[in-house]
Amino acid sequence: MADKKATRESYGQALTELGEKYDFLVLDADLAAATKTGMFKKKFPERFFDCGIAEGNMISVAAGIATTGKVVFASSFAMFAAGRAFEQVRNSIGYPHLNVKIGATHAGITVGEDGATHQCNEDIALMRTIPGMTIINPSDAGEAYAAVEAAINFYGPVYLRFGRFAVPNLTAEMPDYKFEIGKGVTMRDGSDVTIVATGYMVHLALEAAEILAAEGISARVLNIHTIKPLDSELIVKAARETGAIVTAEEHNVIGGLGSAVAEAVCEAAPVSVLRVGVEDRFGKSGKVPELLSEYGLTTENIVAKAKAAIAMKK
């Protein structure tokens, strides 16, 4: 398996290295050490602004900067960037469609011991409701880096979702890999069932496909790094060709990837869609492996759901 690295680490690295190539500003809400924007601050102190523990104000400052023509990143934990600052994101960035990039770190259950107040499993659902908002949830460090550069060159509001827990750098092993906003990536081909995964769950989806293959079941694995706009064409094609879908996400099963995929498939190619994700619960403090097991974010659960989806075809 590839080397592991947290996507938040790659976020900080990307900002710092791409700061040489592009002219942009970075804001943070007194969390620069955790969000890794401190790396950018150290190299470009004149282009970094700490807005303090005031995420709503930070988003408003970012909106003001964007009106001058500058690209600006506003960073905080996902719970605060999407939750606490939702009104400002909606009204000050979304409504006027400003060129602000929200770097949201520490998303999902894998925040671990920080517990329910910091484990944001609702942010994708919240951001999906904002018209014109682009949502990117990278699966690994390489994809996270590419997503940051793509966001810089993309006009409009972008919500970038990063994790605290290290993940395998899968895309480094794909010589033909290309990141493109709005386009999913076929990580593995298959004909019996399609596993549509995003973020942290992509490497578990690939592990599940390996287990299924050993049992004679052919699973296609799609990496949907851009949840909005969704690559409906790729997903619908998979639905038609495999006849069954399982979604996997480190997010509430309500309003996230599973909901988006079900909506797309229901309209164009109705097949069974079973979801792996947080089953409408709040998180809790604990070690990451134990939390993943308790909340069903496991390879074994993906395998079980894949078999159940296939059985529903008969």
Beta strands, then each sheet from edge to edge (+ up, - down):
strand 1: 4-5
strand 2: 24-28
strand 3: 48-50
strand 4: 71-77
strand 5: 100-105
strand 6: 134-136
strand 7: 158-161
strand 8: 167-168
strand 9: 185-188
strand 10: 193-197
strand 11: 219-223
strand 12: 226-228
strand 13: 244-252
strand 14: 272-278
sheet 1: 1+ 8-
sheet 2: 3+ 2+ 4+ 5+ 7+ 6+ 12-
sheet 3: 9+ 11- 10- 13- 14-
end
